[in-house]
Amino acid sequence: MKSRLLIVYLKELLETLRDKRTLGMLALFTLLYPAMIGFMLHQGIDKSTKGEREGIELAVIGAAKAPTLMAQLGQKNITVKETAPMDEEAIGELLRGKKVVAVLRLPEDFIENYYAMRPARVEVWYDSATDTGPQRREVEDVLQAYGANVASARLLAHGVSPAALTPIQVQRYDTGTNAARSAVVVGSIMGILFFPAFMLSLSAAVDSTAGERERRSLEVLMAQPAHTWELIGGKWLAASTLGIVGVTLELILAHVILKWLPLEEIGMSWSLGWGDLLLVCLVTVPLSLLAGALHVALAMNAKTFKEAQTILSIVIIVPFIPGFVVSFLDLKTADWMYLVPMMSNQTLVKELSKGGDLGAMPYLLTFLCSAIPALLIVAFASWRMKSERYVLAV
């Protein structure tokens, strides 16, 4: 004989799965956020490697005046397109066409100033509204290197060592790994994957409480020989199941995408293994249980379906606030962050992405900080449901 809790759970879950809109929402959130993460990172990788793949085309006016400079540009995979003199309006039109990264113009007095050892002006024209910033900076690096070489040659011609201009030589050693550098970015991006835990359980929780009250089917359910904790427990577990399934699939899909993307092209990495991911999925289960409990308990207080939706649409913003405040204040990771639901999950993923050994305590705290409030909320809702006058609003 099945337990009454299981019967209520299966009944609510079956009714939820019959709703095509709920299934559509589950599929949407499961695919949307990982796809967004993959698309954004892919675009970043594409932009950073565009110069290497396609090369850099640079329009140069007066290229014959600086043959050595043109040779150095060619060594850096920068294609020089010698261009006839043009005015400012024509240069702007050329840049808006996005056929070249920038326009390099050497004025008429360039050679005269160069041989007179006066600063020879070089004009770099570019359009900051385009996405050619990295390629333009490569051109500017070549110009700076060219200027430094000329300065060194002049000093040597006068019997002065170029080393006299650099009394201090700074050597930098970066001990940070790609995983540690990318932890903040990737961890923040992954943090959005936990939000659907609150979105996916909302519809089922509202329909099984405020919706049943409007349809007058809640009275029939309460007349059955079942305890209030069995009724509330079944509704809670049915609503939470959608969140558990959706978030787990999201995390797995995002993990596959991050493993597939060449993050090393932009100095990032994703070091989580499948074992770490399964542990993250496990400790995230209570977050979905907390979301389901919160939705069921609050929707019980609403007299209509629309009122419940309005209340919960405001409440689901609350879990975002702690993470937003921590990010805004740029706080370092602390133990207390593992005691705040949802922020604990975000912190755990961020620290795991650094590749270090966290130990068992962060996992335990992340699990309990959502599991304990979920059980307390369900117990409170079960206690309040004992009052038919309260539940039925009579």
TACORSUL-V142797 format. One record per backbone hydrogen bond with DSSP energy under -1.0 kcal/mol. CO is the residue of the C=O (numbers start at 1). NH is the residue of the N-H. Records with the same first field share a line. If there is no record, write none. Layout:
BEGIN
CO=NH ; NH
END
This chain:
BEGIN
3=7
4=8
5=9
6=10
7=11
8=12
9=13
10=14
11=15
12=16
13=17
14=18
16=19
19=23
20=24
21=25
22=26
23=27
24=28
25=29
26=30
27=31
28=32
31=35
32=36
33=37
34=38
35=39
36=40
37=41
38=42
39=43
40=44
41=45
42=46
43=47
44=48
45=49
49=53
50=54
51=55
56=79
57=101
58=81
59=104
60=83
61=106
62=65
63=66
66=70
67=71
68=72
69=73
70=74
71=75
73=78
74=77
77=56
79=58
81=60
87=91
88=92
89=93
90=94
91=95
92=96
93=97
95=98
102=59
103=125
104=61
105=123
107=110
109=113
110=114
111=115
112=116
113=118
114=117
123=105
125=103
127=130
132=136
133=137
134=138
135=139
136=140
137=141
138=142
139=143
140=144
141=145
142=146
143=147
144=148
145=149
146=150
147=151
148=152
149=153
150=154
151=155
152=156
153=157
154=158
155=160
156=159
161=164
162=165
163=166
177=181
178=182
182=186
183=187
184=188
185=189
186=190
187=191
189=192
190=193
191=194
194=197
195=198 ; 199
196=200
201=205
202=206
203=207
204=208
206=211
209=213
210=214
211=215
212=217 ; 218
217=221
218=222
219=223
221=224
224=226
227=231
228=232
229=233
230=234
231=235
232=236
233=237
234=238
235=239
236=240
237=241
240=244
241=245
242=246
243=247
244=248
245=249
246=250
247=251
248=252
249=253
250=254
251=255
252=256
253=257
254=258
255=259
256=260
257=261
261=263
262=265
263=266 ; 268
264=267
273=277
274=278
275=279
276=280
277=281
278=282
279=283
284=288
285=289
286=290
287=291
288=292
289=293
290=294
291=295
292=296
293=297
294=298
295=299
296=300
298=301
304=308
305=309
306=310
307=311
308=312
309=313
311=315
312=316
314=317
315=318
317=320
318=321
320=324
321=325
322=326
323=327
324=328
325=329
326=331
334=337
335=338
336=339
340=344
341=343
342=346
343=347
344=348
345=349
346=350
347=351
348=352
349=353
352=355
360=364
361=365
362=366
363=367
364=368
365=369
367=371
368=372
370=374
371=375
372=376
373=377
374=378
375=379
376=380
377=381
378=382
379=383
380=384
381=385
384=387
387=391
388=392
389=394
END
